[in-house]
Amino acid sequence: MAAALQVDVQQCSISVQALFFCVPGRPTRSCEAGWNLADALQQLQQRGQSLPTTSCLPYKPDVMGDLSADVLCRGRCNTPNQHASSGTFSSQEINSVWRAQRHIRQHGAVVSRFDVHSDFNSFFSDKRNAQ
């Protein structure tokens, strides 16, 4: 967002707390359950323009999993980020390094990830493969 708007990244802070723990109409999430990238991107697309800033609702994880949404989502203010509220969030799958580089030049950022499947555990438990 900061690169696309050509502003300092500190001005584009959105509340991770609001994004993860404060999803309307869903049960309260927990740190133990984790999250996947597709769901995070979907929430950004649906609610990105209305998410408060980090200074309004700082990250306070529910480590024990016993806090209500009311407690987790009560911030100092409810002001959406001025930069996030002036645009939209979108996502697309990029399957090549060239397309990723082009996207970064045109839009400023990509999100990437890879999944480590359980069969990797047995492979890397063999010391010969862990070098």
N, C-alpha and C positions, 0 to 999 in steps of 0.2 A: 504494500500500500504506500509506504513512504517513498519508494523509488518511483512508482507510477505518478505520484503527486509532486515529486521533487521537494519533499520536506524532510526535516530531521525525523529519524525513526522514533525518538522520544515523544514526538507530537502525535504519533499514530498508535499509541498504546491502547489496546482494548482489554477488558477484564477477562482473564482466563477463568476466573472464579465464575463469572456470569455465563461464559460460554459452556463450561463443563457442568457445573452444579445446578444451574438455574434454568433448566429447559422447561418451558411452560407445558403443562399437561403430561409430564413424564414423572415417574418416581425419582426421588433424590438419588443421584449417582454416588458412588463411593470410590475412593482411591483404589480399593482392592479389586473392583470390577474392571478397571481400565477403560480404554476407549479405543475406537478404531478411526483411522484417517477419514474414511468415507463419511462417517457420522459427523465428525468434526467439520468437514468441508460443507456438509449439508446444513449444519447449524449456522455456519458463517454465511451461507447463501440466503438462508431464511431470516436470520436475525442480526446479521453483521451490522446493518445500519443503525440498529437500536441498542447495541451493546454499550454499557457504560465504560468509562475509562478505568484503567487500573487504579488510579488514585481515588476514584469513587468507590470501587469495590475490589480491594486488594486480594490476592490469592491467600486463602486460609484453608488448607486441605482438611477434609474430614477423615483423619487418619483412623479413628476408631469406628467410623461408619454409624454414629449415633446422633448426629445433628440433623435437625429438620431443615427443610428448604427455607423456611422463614428466617432461621438463624444464619444459614449459609449465604442467603441472597440479600440480606439487609446491609445496604451500603451507606456511605456518608452522603451520597447524592445519587441521582439517577440520570445524570447528564450523558447522553450518547457522545461518543467521540466525534468531534466536528468534522474530521476528515473521513471517517468511516461512513458518517451519515450523508456525505455528499456523493457517494459512488455506490457501486454494487460489487459483490463478490461473485466470482464464477470459478468453475474448475473444468478441467479437461484432462484426459489421459494422454500423456506424452511418452512414447515408446522408443525414442531414439535420442542420443546425445545431441545430434545436430538440431533437432526440434527443440530440445531443452535450452540449448544455447541461444537459438533464435528467440524463444519465448522470453528468456531473461533480458536480452537486448531490447525487446519491444515493450515488455511489461514489468520488468524489474525483479521477478522472483519466481521460483518454483518450490513446491513442496515435494519431497521425495521420501521414500521408505522402501524397505524390503522386509519380507516376513521370514523369520527363521523357524522352520518347521521342526517338529520334535525329532525327526530322524537325524538331524544335525548333531543332537546331543550324543548319540552313540558314536557317530563318526569322530567327533572331537574328543571323546573320552579316551580314545586310543592316542597315547602320547606321540606316536609317530606322525599322526595327522595334525597335531596341534602346533607344529613348528612354523 
